Amino acid sequence: MSASLNAKIAQVFDEPGCDVNQAKGEKERKKGCTKQLTPGAAAGGCAFDGAKIALQPIVDVAHLVHGPIACEGNSWDNRHSASSGPQTYRTGFTTDINEFDVVYGGEKRLFKAIREIVEKVDPPAVFVYQTCVTAMIGDDVDAVCKRASEKFGKPVIPVNSPGFAGPKNLGNKLGAEALLDHVIGTVEPELSTPYDINIIGEYNLSGELWQVKPLLDALGVRIVSCISGDGRYNEIASSHRARANMMVCSKSMINVATRMQQRWGIPYFEGSFYGISDMSMTLREIARLLVERGAPAELQGRTEALIVAEEARAWERIRAYRERLAGKKVLLITGGVKSWSVVSALQEAGLEVVGTSTKKSTKEDKEKIKEIMGDDAHMIDDMTPREMYAMLRDAKADIMLSGGRSQFVALKARMPWMDINQERHHAFAGYEGMVTMVAEIDKALFNPVWREVRSPAPWEVVDPLLVEA
């Protein structure tokens, strides 16, 4: 591992926004908190994967993977991060290095690939991702990107996060470091207002950002940039002039919020778009920070009026569902901000959460779970598929909400399942998203197919007439 990468990882581990770090000594802080990867078990969870996930929703740039073609995989809709315009981010660009490049180096191949992208696609910027193989053979991605940027007059951003550097969460932060080092603060905005905010750690999955934006538009609050869902390069480059930052998922990009506070004095808070009460709290906090930073005080009054109207409409729409869902038990297998924010939303729908996973959650996330669920909160660090199956089979939960990889456990137990992670096709953010979430849970729970699959097959039923005969 190169000295520069080691230094960057040490800088990421020494995160001032993390309460856990504040209780450590200097030596312990440098070791970091992330669990090291097990050789051969890095698929789908390496640092490269994390960086790509964090940055790919920037929709107008070309994302070029410098490595074997298998590292790129299929970028077309693999996370359902929606775009309101450019579609460049959905195309997979890779240098597709071969054995010859491993022996003689792949830097020339990388430079040619950047030139081809500039000539054929002409994006506002090119992001170049380092991978395990190219890092091990010593390709200097930083030098190639600098030379290409000078040659083509276009930002070419190195993202130095080879898979062997650590787990996916570390990759999220290394991707964010690339933005801090090479993008944020490089462009001055054409317009600046007292109502400007950034939203950090929101990926616009299935268009969730668009369920929140109309609420902010109604208040006159302007989203300068979303980092990175439906993001644009120039918006992110000029995001340093916003008046406040909202942190959606501290597990992935807390370093962006803390570093922008250090460099440009932009305050931040962590909020959630899931659930009625959390959405209202988020709107109040945005208004409070903006007023502290110079926005007119009447913004808070308008915010309260909007919350009253939206809450009343949302509660009325989910009232009928609450009666049907009351007392139903949910097993929530997710992580990060959703481990507590979705819990709050489910409880508002009248559901009982019997367990929530905390494998990808921070200490702050776990504290919020305790606040919401009480001291007897059933937090699961790492539940095995066998344990999930036993919990569902023994009817300790009526439905499981998780990512696609866990769905087959629920289906094997013949229990309802609903996708809560990035592959889902429905947006659950904001007041409108809360209604959608409750409606989808209701459809999954009361689908007649579950009654059919749980009843004995026709050939397993004993005919009493045949028995008498």
Wavefront OBJ file of the C-alpha trace (Angstrom):
o trace
v 0.000 0.000 0.000
v 1.471 3.401 -0.990
v 2.541 5.948 1.599
v 0.019 8.492 0.293
v -2.849 6.000 0.610
v -1.738 5.062 4.126
v -1.676 8.747 5.058
v -5.153 9.269 3.609
v -6.556 6.264 5.503
v -5.001 7.570 8.731
v -6.611 10.951 8.086
v -10.019 9.329 7.526
v -9.689 7.281 10.732
v -8.875 10.429 12.718
v -12.436 11.695 12.179
v -13.361 14.620 14.480
v -17.096 14.105 13.865
v -17.005 10.631 15.428
v -17.796 10.514 19.160
v -15.986 7.176 19.474
v -12.731 8.806 18.363
v -12.943 11.496 21.034
v -12.680 8.868 23.779
v -9.522 7.327 22.288
v -5.886 8.171 22.682
v -3.860 9.339 19.683
v -2.372 5.885 19.026
v -5.737 4.060 19.173
v -7.393 6.703 16.996
v -4.943 6.095 14.167
v -5.792 2.396 14.115
v -9.363 3.232 13.156
v -12.573 1.320 13.812
v -13.107 -0.646 10.637
v -12.889 -4.392 10.655
v -10.223 -5.695 8.296
v -11.265 -7.850 5.388
v -10.862 -11.616 5.337
v -8.906 -12.736 2.243
v -11.284 -14.214 -0.298
v -14.334 -12.622 1.345
v -14.138 -9.122 -0.090
v -16.692 -9.520 -2.892
v -19.299 -6.764 -2.782
v -17.765 -5.061 0.215
v -14.296 -3.737 -0.622
v -13.035 -0.148 -0.509
v -13.282 0.249 -4.293
v -16.925 -0.820 -4.184
v -17.613 1.709 -1.427
v -15.999 4.592 -3.315
v -17.869 3.740 -6.518
v -21.197 3.555 -4.661
v -20.558 6.930 -3.015
v -19.593 8.799 -6.184
v -21.431 7.134 -9.059
v -24.702 9.036 -8.415
v -22.907 12.171 -9.680
v -24.787 11.910 -12.936
v -22.975 14.097 -15.463
v -19.395 12.817 -15.019
v -17.768 9.738 -16.559
v -16.749 7.102 -14.002
v -13.710 5.229 -15.338
v -12.544 2.089 -13.523
v -8.827 1.429 -14.011
v -8.605 -2.330 -13.585
v -9.910 -5.668 -14.865
v -13.344 -5.551 -16.463
v -14.883 -7.604 -13.644
v -14.299 -4.726 -11.201
v -16.657 -2.502 -13.182
v -19.482 -5.014 -13.301
v -22.829 -3.671 -14.494
v -23.302 0.007 -13.651
v -26.630 0.352 -15.458
v -29.250 0.843 -12.715
v -27.401 -1.338 -10.216
v -28.423 0.986 -7.350
v -31.460 2.761 -8.795
v -29.905 6.187 -8.153
v -32.141 8.293 -10.360
v -31.155 11.286 -12.499
v -33.300 14.232 -13.541
v -31.180 14.777 -16.642
v -27.756 13.411 -17.699
v -27.355 9.655 -18.076
v -23.541 9.511 -18.382
v -23.168 7.916 -14.932
v -25.078 4.816 -16.045
v -22.471 3.848 -18.650
v -19.662 1.615 -17.439
v -16.206 2.848 -18.475
v -13.186 0.617 -17.790
v -9.620 0.273 -19.035
v -10.080 -3.535 -19.018
v -6.409 -4.223 -18.325
v -4.917 -7.572 -19.374
v -1.832 -9.641 -18.586
v 0.342 -7.469 -20.843
v -0.616 -4.372 -18.833
v 0.124 -6.152 -15.564
v 3.673 -6.855 -16.748
v 4.436 -3.534 -18.483
v 2.105 -1.159 -16.624
v -1.290 0.260 -17.522
v -0.648 4.012 -17.357
v -0.587 4.544 -21.131
v -3.784 2.530 -21.478
v -5.410 4.704 -18.810
v -4.361 7.944 -20.532
v -5.780 6.707 -23.859
v -9.041 5.731 -22.162
v -9.400 9.223 -20.653
v -8.727 10.791 -24.057
v -11.361 8.590 -25.706
v -13.958 9.532 -23.077
v -13.201 13.243 -23.483
v -13.470 13.047 -27.279
v -16.593 10.872 -27.467
v -18.599 11.829 -24.360
v -17.174 15.225 -23.340
v -18.317 15.136 -19.687
v -17.555 18.068 -17.349
v -15.130 15.765 -15.478
v -13.753 12.222 -15.424
v -13.454 10.238 -12.189
v -10.747 7.543 -12.307
v -10.984 4.690 -9.791
v -7.882 2.788 -8.698
v -8.383 -0.969 -8.152
v -6.380 -3.724 -6.453
v -4.482 -4.972 -9.521
v -3.413 -1.554 -10.818
v -2.422 -0.439 -7.310
v -0.288 -3.548 -6.810
v 1.568 -3.141 -10.124
v 2.325 0.468 -9.156
v 0.345 2.503 -11.701
v 0.524 6.178 -10.664
v -3.099 7.157 -11.204
v -2.577 10.598 -9.626
v 0.173 11.491 -12.100
v -1.813 10.247 -15.107
v -4.899 12.206 -14.015
v -2.863 15.377 -13.522
v -1.266 15.024 -16.969
v -4.624 14.287 -18.620
v -6.257 17.262 -16.912
v -3.525 19.577 -18.236
v -3.677 18.046 -21.711
v -7.467 18.083 -22.164
v -8.365 21.135 -20.067
v -10.892 19.152 -18.041
v -10.892 17.969 -14.395
v -9.706 14.354 -14.148
v -10.182 13.227 -10.551
v -8.185 10.295 -9.083
v -10.127 8.157 -6.601
v -7.438 6.210 -4.773
v -9.382 3.411 -3.073
v -8.113 -0.028 -4.131
v -10.181 -2.883 -2.751
v -7.474 -4.221 -0.441
v -7.364 -0.909 1.468
v -10.286 -2.045 3.631
v -14.059 -2.554 3.738
v -16.806 -0.741 1.857
v -17.382 1.902 4.508
v -13.737 2.999 4.311
v -14.192 3.253 0.539
v -17.175 5.581 1.035
v -14.933 7.924 2.972
v -12.006 7.625 0.528
v -14.397 8.572 -2.280
v -15.481 11.565 -0.207
v -11.809 12.479 0.302
v -11.395 12.663 -3.484
v -14.184 15.267 -3.570
v -12.592 17.228 -0.732
v -9.131 17.159 -2.321
v -10.018 17.840 -5.945
v -13.615 19.054 -6.383
v -15.301 20.971 -3.537
v -14.240 24.610 -3.514
v -12.848 24.693 -7.057
v -15.766 26.611 -8.646
v -17.520 29.776 -7.460
v -21.348 29.672 -7.754
v -23.148 32.064 -10.080
v -25.816 32.647 -7.426
v -25.710 32.610 -3.627
v -28.669 33.125 -1.260
v -29.286 32.976 2.534
v -31.394 29.844 1.924
v -28.645 27.644 0.418
v -27.987 24.150 1.808
v -26.113 20.986 0.842
v -27.469 17.491 1.445
v -24.665 14.993 2.121
v -24.899 11.195 2.048
v -28.174 11.095 0.075
v -28.095 8.981 -3.106
v -31.580 9.671 -4.569
v -32.463 5.978 -4.564
v -35.595 5.508 -6.667
v -35.993 9.303 -6.661
v -36.215 9.855 -2.888
v -34.599 13.286 -3.115
v -37.441 14.400 -5.361
v -39.979 13.621 -2.616
v -38.176 16.025 -0.293
v -37.234 18.796 -2.736
v -40.831 20.107 -3.194
v -41.049 20.644 0.571
v -37.820 22.668 0.555
v -38.987 24.548 -2.555
v -42.179 25.505 -0.718
v -40.029 27.053 2.027
v -37.739 28.802 -0.455
v -34.774 26.652 0.626
v -32.360 26.002 -2.252
v -30.347 22.791 -2.558
v -26.956 23.941 -3.853
v -25.774 20.361 -4.211
v -26.705 16.856 -3.198
v -23.627 14.754 -2.522
v -24.066 12.678 -4.428
v -27.616 11.718 -5.555
v -28.663 13.390 -8.828
v -25.505 15.468 -8.362
v -23.780 17.658 -10.948
v -20.037 18.259 -10.983
v -20.221 22.066 -10.978
v -22.831 22.096 -8.191
v -20.611 19.956 -5.953
v -17.542 22.023 -6.879
v -19.356 25.191 -5.696
v -20.982 23.626 -2.611
v -18.559 25.401 -0.261
v -20.726 28.544 -0.438
v -23.822 26.940 1.139
v -25.026 28.247 4.507
v -25.737 24.847 6.121
v -25.211 21.127 5.536
v -27.559 18.252 6.263
v -25.910 14.883 6.886
v -28.203 12.004 5.879
v -25.901 9.025 6.471
v -22.953 9.690 8.789
v -21.632 6.180 8.170
v -20.618 7.084 4.630
v -19.613 10.762 4.302
v -19.227 12.361 7.722
v -15.749 13.546 6.670
v -17.307 15.847 4.034
v -19.471 17.584 6.642
v -16.727 17.966 9.251
v -14.096 19.145 6.756
v -16.475 21.712 5.221
v -17.155 22.991 8.721
v -13.422 23.303 9.385
v -12.540 24.945 6.064
v -15.546 27.179 5.383
v -17.402 27.336 8.703
v -20.517 25.580 7.394
v -22.510 24.045 10.303
v -24.110 20.642 9.855
v -26.593 18.328 11.526
v -27.616 14.724 10.976
v -31.249 14.178 10.064
v -33.557 11.667 8.455
v -36.126 11.836 5.664
v -37.875 8.631 6.838
v -41.049 8.885 8.933
v -43.419 11.728 9.671
v -41.883 13.028 12.910
v -38.283 12.696 11.663
v -39.123 14.544 8.443
v -40.671 17.371 10.463
v -37.657 17.491 12.788
v -35.350 17.713 9.773
v -37.280 20.651 8.288
v -37.176 22.470 11.644
v -33.423 21.933 11.974
v -32.747 23.196 8.433
v -34.783 26.332 9.165
v -33.035 26.866 12.503
v -29.534 26.624 11.034
v -30.375 28.923 8.118
v -31.860 31.558 10.446
v -28.716 31.378 12.599
v -26.686 31.933 9.421
v -28.609 35.031 8.312
v -31.906 33.924 6.756
v -35.036 35.894 7.819
v -36.581 34.661 11.077
v -39.988 34.233 9.419
v -38.581 31.080 7.740
v -39.222 29.176 10.977
v -42.858 30.290 11.059
v -43.394 29.179 7.462
v -41.721 25.867 8.283
v -44.122 25.208 11.170
v -47.123 26.021 8.958
v -45.906 23.606 6.281
v -45.287 20.853 8.849
v -48.799 21.180 10.299
v -50.393 20.890 6.860
v -48.214 18.005 5.642
v -48.436 15.991 8.860
v -52.230 16.205 8.904
v -52.434 15.034 5.301
v -49.987 12.143 5.872
v -51.686 10.896 9.070
v -55.072 10.942 7.369
v -53.757 8.873 4.453
v -52.169 6.170 6.632
v -55.000 5.979 9.216
v -56.716 3.024 7.527
v -53.419 1.155 7.175
v -52.562 1.638 10.861
v -55.701 -0.231 11.902
v -54.727 -3.232 9.749
v -51.044 -3.185 10.686
v -51.434 -2.649 14.444
v -49.478 -5.273 16.377
v -47.734 -6.769 13.350
v -44.063 -7.566 14.023
v -41.173 -6.548 11.774
v -37.595 -7.810 11.545
v -35.448 -5.027 10.043
v -32.150 -6.140 8.478
v -30.410 -3.027 7.161
v -27.746 -0.659 8.478
v -26.444 2.863 8.805
v -29.005 5.637 9.137
v -31.876 3.302 8.188
v -31.264 1.154 11.288
v -32.900 3.899 13.389
v -34.725 6.201 10.974
v -36.852 3.420 9.460
v -37.597 2.087 12.973
v -39.231 5.410 13.809
v -41.285 5.299 10.600
v -42.442 1.710 11.238
v -43.555 2.533 14.757
v -45.583 5.453 13.448
v -47.362 2.976 11.171
v -48.385 0.923 14.232
v -45.851 -1.865 13.660
v -43.665 -3.471 16.328
v -39.966 -3.786 15.485
v -38.693 -7.021 17.059
v -35.112 -6.549 15.867
v -32.945 -4.163 13.859
v -29.464 -4.848 12.523
v -26.580 -2.573 13.460
v -23.748 -4.135 11.457
v -23.199 -0.920 9.444
v -24.324 1.505 12.142
v -22.272 4.024 14.102
v -22.337 4.488 17.859
v -24.628 7.483 17.317
v -27.012 5.319 15.269
v -27.180 2.784 18.113
v -27.882 5.494 20.663
v -30.782 6.741 18.544
v -32.180 3.186 18.322
v -32.182 3.047 22.140
v -33.962 6.399 22.308
v -36.675 5.190 19.935
v -37.090 1.573 21.084
v -36.045 1.865 24.736
v -33.290 0.079 26.638
v -34.651 -3.342 25.678
v -34.067 -2.614 21.982
v -33.144 -5.810 20.156
v -30.074 -4.685 18.185
v -28.457 -7.340 16.003
v -24.790 -6.927 15.115
v -24.489 -9.706 12.557
v -27.389 -12.137 12.218
v -26.663 -15.262 10.209
v -29.171 -16.515 7.600
v -29.884 -19.532 9.849
v -30.802 -17.205 12.749
v -33.011 -15.080 10.477
v -34.779 -18.206 9.253
v -35.388 -19.478 12.797
v -36.766 -16.110 13.892
v -39.211 -15.968 10.982
v -40.179 -19.662 11.152
v -40.985 -19.395 14.862
v -43.335 -16.472 14.038
v -41.363 -13.983 16.083
v -41.814 -11.619 13.116
v -44.636 -11.273 10.591
v -42.512 -9.668 7.855
v -38.835 -9.036 7.134
v -37.528 -5.798 5.645
v -34.012 -6.142 4.233
v -31.810 -5.989 1.156
v -32.105 -8.341 -1.800
v -29.446 -10.740 -0.516
v -31.613 -11.723 2.470
v -34.900 -12.139 0.620
v -34.463 -15.864 0.027
v -34.275 -16.513 3.778
v -37.757 -15.017 4.183
v -39.104 -16.803 1.116
v -37.764 -20.128 2.386
v -39.543 -19.488 5.699
v -42.687 -18.691 3.657
v -42.907 -15.241 5.235
v -43.546 -11.845 3.609
v -40.490 -9.820 2.638
v -40.007 -6.264 1.389
v -36.901 -4.576 -0.039
v -35.727 -1.654 2.115
v -32.248 -1.221 0.608
v -30.888 0.346 -2.544
v -32.332 -2.126 -5.052
v -35.921 -1.172 -4.228
v -38.245 0.345 -6.817
v -40.215 2.579 -4.444
v -39.129 5.835 -2.789
v -39.795 6.022 0.963
v -38.532 9.521 1.846
v -40.604 12.432 3.086
v -44.285 12.495 4.003
v -45.261 11.058 0.628
v -42.690 8.287 0.984
v -44.063 7.345 4.399
v -47.477 6.721 2.857
v -45.838 4.663 0.087
v -43.868 2.579 2.605
v -46.935 1.760 4.683
v -48.922 0.858 1.565
v -46.167 -1.476 0.328
v -45.878 -3.205 3.720
v -49.641 -3.683 3.760
v -49.569 -5.211 0.272
v -46.729 -7.567 1.211
v -48.303 -8.688 4.493
v -51.798 -9.329 3.189
v -50.870 -10.832 -0.158
v -53.020 -14.000 -0.467
v -50.045 -15.955 -1.796
v -48.728 -16.450 1.772
v -51.921 -18.245 2.803
v -51.544 -20.518 -0.210
v -47.886 -21.427 0.295
v -48.390 -22.173 3.988
v -51.289 -24.563 3.459
v -50.555 -28.234 2.635
v -50.248 -29.255 -1.014
v -53.300 -31.123 -2.411
v -51.380 -34.409 -2.519
v -50.435 -34.019 1.150
v -54.061 -33.766 2.315
v -55.528 -37.101 3.429
v -59.042 -37.752 2.017
v -61.197 -39.105 4.921
v -63.322 -41.158 2.478
v -60.232 -42.992 1.265
v -59.177 -43.676 4.854
v -62.605 -45.234 5.641
v -62.466 -47.364 2.526
l 1 2 3 4 5 6 7 8 9 10 11 12 13 14 15 16 17 18 19 20 21 22 23 24 25 26 27 28 29 30 31 32 33 34 35 36 37 38 39 40 41 42 43 44 45 46 47 48 49 50 51 52 53 54 55 56 57 58 59 60 61 62 63 64 65 66 67 68 69 70 71 72 73 74 75 76 77 78 79 80 81 82 83 84 85 86 87 88 89 90 91 92 93 94 95 96 97 98 99 100 101 102 103 104 105 106 107 108 109 110 111 112 113 114 115 116 117 118 119 120 121 122 123 124 125 126 127 128 129 130 131 132 133 134 135 136 137 138 139 140 141 142 143 144 145 146 147 148 149 150 151 152 153 154 155 156 157 158 159 160 161 162 163 164 165 166 167 168 169 170 171 172 173 174 175 176 177 178 179 180 181 182 183 184 185 186 187 188 189 190 191 192 193 194 195 196 197 198 199 200 201 202 203 204 205 206 207 208 209 210 211 212 213 214 215 216 217 218 219 220 221 222 223 224 225 226 227 228 229 230 231 232 233 234 235 236 237 238 239 240 241 242 243 244 245 246 247 248 249 250 251 252 253 254 255 256 257 258 259 260 261 262 263 264 265 266 267 268 269 270 271 272 273 274 275 276 277 278 279 280 281 282 283 284 285 286 287 288 289 290 291 292 293 294 295 296 297 298 299 300 301 302 303 304 305 306 307 308 309 310 311 312 313 314 315 316 317 318 319 320 321 322 323 324 325 326 327 328 329 330 331 332 333 334 335 336 337 338 339 340 341 342 343 344 345 346 347 348 349 350 351 352 353 354 355 356 357 358 359 360 361 362 363 364 365 366 367 368 369 370 371 372 373 374 375 376 377 378 379 380 381 382 383 384 385 386 387 388 389 390 391 392 393 394 395 396 397 398 399 400 401 402 403 404 405 406 407 408 409 410 411 412 413 414 415 416 417 418 419 420 421 422 423 424 425 426 427 428 429 430 431 432 433 434 435 436 437 438 439 440 441 442 443 444 445 446 447 448 449 450 451 452 453 454 455 456 457 458 459 460 461 462 463 464 465 466 467 468 469
